[in-house]
Amino acid sequence: MTTQASCCGPSTGKPITNEVLVISDSCCNPDAAPAEQRALSTVGKAITATGARTKVRLVSATDALSGALPAPVLAEIQRQLSGGLAKPPMVMIDGAIVASGDFSQTDIESVLRTHFGA
């Protein structure tokens, strides 16, 4: 598993396809850092447990707003956040929020199996 951090720095410019993104607001809210680390660990363990051929990448809210995510994906994140349907940290696969807030390794394993056939 490879984790690529991208908090408050320039976007990596990598496509979101075949990556599991963890979207975090810890760059703007330092109190969210423990939740970010739990999310990265949970996703990483789920990838390892399922053998899914993917990697996890951290995207900060700042990077997301600065163009690290396509506009339609960013609009969907903002819609779900404003509607109370999602909260950071969020897990995204192929532009869709698949988990947010407090989620378990089992939750992520299930999504990985469905999405990657792991």
Steps between C-alpha positions, in 0.01 A plus 500: 500500500627845413381810679564835339444795730384825351406744772497867421761462228477478124279238345666183381294523183438124507170370370251373754420179312621184675597691812323515830498861611476615858374859503593676822455844650787473748697765312231752600398327823801356688264327745399273209852355463432192719189415293706541181765260628234246606339525155832447320582205725154346461505530121857367482413197713190433288707514180749255648230268636315481167802498273336773293734629231477864598666755720380767737571868446435783744346815352465801726195724482734780393635292210150390403388863481817589308434259215624161622153360427286553190231766539206254488657289777564809712140615443371159619717518813372849577139393437528205737681703766248783490212253508642316799533179298877476549767631733880490498695293464339364186602200293451527124536250218460616141349829610237350730495536876488144632552572871529802725543598860533194722533182293645158563756288320217257423303781333797582275576134427144455375529801269839382372364154422209650310706754312824314434374142514746434780 
